[in-house]
Amino acid sequence: MSGLSGVFAGRRPPGIYRWHAAYDVSDVRHTVEHAGWRFGYVDGWLAETKAEFLDAVGVALDFPDYYGRNFDALNDCLRDLADRGDDTVLLWDGWGPFARADEQAFAVALRILTERAEAADHERGGRFLVLLRGAGPDLDVPSLD
């Protein structure tokens, strides 16, 4: 998991990355948590619509009960993670079906996730890393491999 370790060691910035590593989710979780980061997992094969994605990310990142399951609420809850100083990795397997089924909603979701990653306060915590794993449309997103 050298690319992931590079982020943890500060050699690569947190952000949005394509990731082709075939590690089991439990192994990724263990590595992330061992590094002191929170871990969230979205199984995109079960979250192919906007509503399903918003539900899945809320569960994955343990958002509070008042999470409104819309893009404004997603943005707010991600900001709350940063305010608490939680360094977080979100592994999003199978993101391609959502990206293909609803290009506009996927673009909004990706923009919100990207803005959250770029707004992180690296001094006090709150770093955010999203790993897009699996096949999908071409994106202007670097690879972590």
Backbone as numpy.savetxt, mean C-alpha at the origin, in Angstrom:
# Nx Ny Nz CAx CAy CAz Cx Cy Cz
14.55 -10.65 -0.02 13.72 -9.46 -0.02 14.59 -8.22 -0.02
15.62 -8.25 -0.85 16.63 -7.19 -0.81 16.06 -5.81 -1.12
15.14 -5.70 -2.07 14.55 -4.39 -2.37 13.80 -3.85 -1.17
13.06 -4.70 -0.52 12.32 -4.31 0.67 13.29 -3.94 1.79
14.32 -4.70 1.97 15.33 -4.40 2.99 16.00 -3.06 2.71
16.17 -2.72 1.43 16.76 -1.44 1.06 15.90 -0.27 1.53
14.58 -0.43 1.48 13.69 0.62 1.99 13.84 0.72 3.51
13.82 -0.42 4.19 13.94 -0.42 5.64 15.26 0.19 6.11
16.31 -0.02 5.32 17.64 0.51 5.67 17.84 1.95 5.23
16.86 2.52 4.52 16.95 3.91 4.09 17.72 4.11 2.80
18.05 3.01 2.10 18.76 3.13 0.83 17.82 3.43 -0.34
16.55 3.15 -0.16 15.52 3.47 -1.15 14.38 4.15 -0.43
13.78 5.15 -1.05 12.70 5.85 -0.37 11.40 5.04 -0.37
10.59 5.19 0.66 9.26 4.59 0.60 8.49 5.21 -0.56
7.48 4.55 -1.01 6.68 5.03 -2.12 5.84 3.92 -2.68
5.50 4.03 -3.95 4.73 3.02 -4.67 5.69 2.28 -5.59
5.69 0.95 -5.49 6.60 0.15 -6.31 5.86 -1.06 -6.89
6.26 -1.45 -8.08 5.89 -2.78 -8.60 6.83 -3.75 -7.92
6.32 -4.91 -7.57 7.14 -5.91 -6.87 6.77 -7.28 -7.40
7.75 -7.99 -7.91 7.48 -9.28 -8.54 7.91 -10.46 -7.68
8.35 -10.22 -6.48 8.80 -11.28 -5.59 7.63 -12.21 -5.25
7.90 -13.49 -5.23 6.84 -14.48 -5.03 6.80 -15.00 -3.59
7.25 -14.21 -2.65 7.24 -14.65 -1.25 5.82 -14.82 -0.74
5.65 -15.78 0.13 4.36 -15.98 0.78 4.01 -14.75 1.62
2.74 -14.42 1.69 2.29 -13.24 2.42 2.75 -13.29 3.88
2.71 -14.47 4.49 3.12 -14.58 5.89 4.60 -14.27 6.06
5.43 -14.63 5.08 6.85 -14.31 5.14 7.09 -12.81 4.99
6.32 -12.18 4.10 6.44 -10.73 3.93 6.01 -10.04 5.22
4.89 -10.46 5.77 4.40 -9.89 7.04 5.48 -10.00 8.12
6.07 -11.17 8.24 7.10 -11.37 9.27 8.27 -10.41 9.06
8.74 -10.28 7.84 9.86 -9.39 7.54 9.52 -7.95 7.86
8.34 -7.52 7.45 7.90 -6.14 7.68 7.78 -5.86 9.18
7.13 -6.75 9.90 6.93 -6.53 11.33 8.24 -6.63 12.09
9.14 -7.50 11.65 10.47 -7.61 12.28 11.24 -6.30 12.12
11.00 -5.58 11.03 11.66 -4.29 10.80 10.97 -3.16 11.58
9.88 -3.49 12.28 9.19 -2.49 13.10 8.12 -1.70 12.37
7.73 -2.16 11.19 6.69 -1.49 10.41 5.38 -2.25 10.57
4.28 -1.54 10.36 2.96 -2.17 10.29 2.81 -2.81 8.92
1.98 -3.84 8.85 1.76 -4.55 7.58 0.28 -4.63 7.29
-0.07 -4.35 6.04 -1.44 -4.53 5.57 -1.40 -5.29 4.25
-2.41 -6.11 4.04 -2.46 -6.93 2.83 -3.84 -6.81 2.17
-3.82 -6.48 0.89 -5.04 -6.45 0.08 -4.93 -7.53 -0.97
-5.89 -8.45 -0.96 -5.98 -9.49 -1.99 -6.86 -8.95 -3.10
-6.23 -8.38 -4.11 -6.95 -7.76 -5.21 -7.80 -8.72 -6.02
-7.52 -10.00 -5.91 -8.34 -10.97 -6.63 -9.73 -11.04 -6.02
-9.86 -10.55 -4.78 -11.16 -10.51 -4.11 -11.68 -9.08 -4.01
-10.93 -8.13 -4.55 -11.30 -6.71 -4.45 -11.13 -6.06 -5.82
-12.04 -6.36 -6.72 -11.91 -5.89 -8.10 -12.70 -4.62 -8.40
-13.50 -4.17 -7.45 -14.27 -2.94 -7.66 -13.79 -1.88 -6.68
-14.21 -0.65 -6.92 -13.86 0.45 -6.02 -14.33 0.14 -4.60
-15.58 -0.26 -4.46 -16.13 -0.55 -3.13 -15.38 -1.69 -2.45
-15.08 -2.74 -3.21 -14.35 -3.87 -2.63 -12.93 -3.46 -2.23
-12.28 -2.65 -3.06 -10.94 -2.17 -2.71 -10.99 -1.33 -1.44
-11.92 -0.39 -1.37 -12.01 0.48 -0.20 -12.30 -0.33 1.07
-13.14 -1.34 0.97 -13.38 -2.22 2.12 -12.11 -2.97 2.49
-11.45 -3.54 1.49 -10.26 -4.36 1.74 -9.12 -3.55 2.36
-8.88 -2.34 1.87 -7.80 -1.53 2.42 -8.15 -1.08 3.84
-9.41 -0.85 4.11 -9.82 -0.50 5.46 -9.56 -1.61 6.45
-9.85 -2.84 6.04 -9.57 -4.01 6.88 -8.06 -4.22 7.00
-7.37 -4.14 5.88 -5.92 -4.40 5.86 -5.15 -3.46 6.77
-5.57 -2.21 6.82 -4.84 -1.21 7.61 -5.54 -0.90 8.93
-6.55 -1.71 9.25 -7.25 -1.61 10.54 -7.78 -0.21 10.78
-8.47 0.32 9.79 -9.08 1.64 9.93 -10.20 1.57 10.97
-10.51 2.69 11.61 -11.56 2.69 12.64 -12.94 2.45 12.04
-13.89 2.16 12.92 -15.27 1.86 12.50 -15.91 3.00 11.72
-15.49 4.23 11.99 -16.10 5.37 11.30 -15.54 5.60 9.90
-14.62 4.74 9.45 -14.09 4.85 8.08 -15.24 4.80 7.09
-15.36 5.83 6.26 -16.50 6.00 5.38 -16.47 5.23 4.07
-15.42 4.49 3.79 -15.32 3.66 2.58 -15.56 4.46 1.31
-14.89 5.62 1.26 -14.85 6.43 0.05 -13.44 7.02 -0.03
-13.12 7.69 -1.12 -11.75 8.16 -1.30 -11.37 9.26 -0.32
-12.30 10.11 0.07 -11.98 11.13 1.08 -11.65 10.47 2.41
-12.41 9.47 2.78 -12.16 8.75 4.03 -10.84 7.99 3.97
-10.53 7.40 2.81 -9.24 6.73 2.64 -8.11 7.71 2.88
-8.19 8.87 2.27 -7.18 9.89 2.44 -7.04 10.30 3.91
-8.16 10.51 4.57 -8.14 10.91 5.98 -7.52 9.84 6.86
-7.90 8.59 6.66 -7.37 7.51 7.50 -5.88 7.27 7.25
-5.45 7.42 6.01 -4.02 7.31 5.73 -3.25 8.44 6.41
-3.83 9.63 6.43 -3.20 10.75 7.13 -3.12 10.46 8.62
-4.15 9.82 9.18 -4.13 9.46 10.60 -2.98 8.50 10.91
-2.70 7.56 9.99 -1.56 6.66 10.18 -0.27 7.46 10.29
-0.13 8.43 9.41 1.07 9.27 9.42 1.15 10.08 10.70
0.03 10.63 11.13 0.01 11.45 12.35 0.42 10.64 13.57
0.10 9.33 13.56 0.50 8.47 14.68 1.96 8.05 14.56
2.57 8.32 13.40 3.97 7.94 13.20 4.14 6.49 12.81
3.08 5.85 12.35 3.16 4.44 11.97 3.81 4.28 10.60
4.95 3.60 10.57 5.55 3.21 9.30 4.77 1.99 8.81
4.33 2.03 7.56 3.38 1.03 7.08 3.76 0.52 5.70
3.64 -0.80 5.52 3.77 -1.44 4.21 2.42 -2.01 3.85
1.95 -1.67 2.65 0.72 -2.25 2.11 1.10 -3.10 0.91
0.91 -4.40 1.02 1.12 -5.33 -0.08 -0.22 -5.52 -0.77
-0.28 -5.14 -2.05 -1.53 -5.23 -2.82 -1.31 -6.24 -3.93
-1.71 -7.47 -3.65 -1.63 -8.53 -4.65 -2.82 -8.42 -5.59
-2.60 -8.74 -6.85 -3.70 -8.80 -7.80 -4.39 -7.47 -8.03
-3.64 -6.40 -8.11 -4.20 -5.06 -8.32 -4.69 -4.86 -9.75
-4.22 -5.67 -10.67 -4.53 -5.52 -12.09 -6.01 -5.57 -12.45
-6.80 -6.49 -11.89 -8.22 -6.53 -12.24 -8.95 -5.23 -11.93
-8.68 -4.63 -10.78 -9.30 -3.34 -10.44 -8.83 -2.26 -11.40
-7.53 -2.26 -11.70 -6.97 -1.25 -12.61 -7.61 -1.33 -13.99
-7.92 -2.53 -14.43 -8.54 -2.71 -15.75 -10.04 -2.45 -15.73
-10.69 -2.85 -14.64 -12.16 -2.76 -14.58 -12.64 -1.33 -14.39
-11.88 -0.53 -13.66 -12.30 0.85 -13.38 -11.06 1.73 -13.37
-10.60 2.09 -14.56 -9.36 2.85 -14.69 -9.39 4.15 -13.91
-10.52 4.84 -13.93 -10.62 6.12 -13.24 -10.51 5.95 -11.73
-11.25 5.02 -11.16 -11.20 4.79 -9.71 -9.82 4.30 -9.29
-9.23 3.43 -10.10 -7.88 2.95 -9.78 -6.89 4.11 -9.78
-7.00 5.00 -10.76 -6.10 6.16 -10.84 -6.23 7.04 -9.59
-7.46 7.22 -9.11 -7.67 8.02 -7.90 -7.04 7.31 -6.70
-7.28 6.01 -6.59 -6.70 5.24 -5.48 -5.18 5.32 -5.50
-4.59 5.15 -6.67 -3.14 5.20 -6.79 -2.61 6.60 -6.45
-3.33 7.64 -6.86 -2.91 9.01 -6.55 -2.93 9.24 -5.05
-3.97 8.79 -4.36 -4.07 8.97 -2.91 -2.95 8.22 -2.21
-2.70 6.99 -2.62 -1.62 6.20 -2.01 -0.26 6.85 -2.27
-0.07 7.35 -3.48 1.20 8.01 -3.83 1.39 9.28 -3.02
0.36 10.10 -2.92 0.45 11.34 -2.14 0.78 11.03 -0.69
0.18 9.99 -0.15 0.47 9.60 1.24 1.93 9.19 1.39
2.44 8.42 0.43 3.84 7.98 0.50 4.79 9.16 0.38
4.47 10.10 -0.48 5.35 11.25 -0.69 5.29 12.25 0.45
4.19 12.27 1.20 4.02 13.24 2.28 4.59 12.75 3.61
5.15 11.57 3.63 5.63 11.00 4.89 6.71 11.87 5.52
6.64 11.95 6.83 7.66 12.66 7.61 8.70 11.62 8.03
9.78 11.56 7.30 10.78 10.51 7.52 11.53 10.68 8.84
11.44 11.84 9.44 12.13 12.09 10.71 11.37 11.50 11.89
10.05 11.60 11.86 9.28 11.15 13.02 8.47 9.88 12.76
8.67 9.27 11.63 7.89 8.08 11.30 6.75 8.42 10.38
5.94 7.45 10.15 4.82 7.66 9.25 5.17 7.39 7.80
6.26 6.66 7.58 6.62 6.30 6.20 5.60 5.30 5.66
5.41 5.33 4.33 4.37 4.51 3.71 4.92 3.91 2.43
4.77 2.60 2.31 5.26 1.85 1.17 4.14 0.97 0.64
3.89 1.06 -0.66 2.89 0.22 -1.31 3.60 -0.66 -2.32
3.35 -1.96 -2.23 3.93 -2.92 -3.15 2.81 -3.47 -4.02
2.85 -3.13 -5.31 1.88 -3.64 -6.27 2.45 -4.93 -6.84
1.87 -6.05 -6.46 2.42 -7.34 -6.88 1.46 -8.02 -7.83
2.00 -8.51 -8.91 1.20 -9.21 -9.90 1.12 -8.43 -11.20
0.50 -9.06 -12.17 0.38 -8.45 -13.49 -0.68 -7.37 -13.49
-0.48 -6.41 -14.36 -1.44 -5.34 -14.52 -1.04 -4.44 -15.65
-1.80 -3.40 -15.89 -1.47 -2.47 -16.97 -0.13 -1.79 -16.71
0.47 -1.28 -17.76 1.72 -0.54 -17.62 1.47 0.71 -16.78
2.33 0.93 -15.81 2.25 2.10 -14.96 3.62 2.75 -14.91
3.64 4.03 -14.67 4.89 4.74 -14.47 5.26 4.63 -12.99
5.57 3.41 -12.59 5.89 3.08 -11.20 7.17 2.28 -11.22
8.16 2.65 -10.40 9.42 1.91 -10.40 9.25 0.51 -9.80
10.20 -0.33 -10.11 10.21 -1.69 -9.57 11.09 -1.74 -8.34
10.71 -2.55 -7.39 11.51 -2.74 -6.18 12.35 -4.00 -6.28
12.26 -4.71 -7.39 13.02 -5.95 -7.57 14.50 -5.68 -7.76
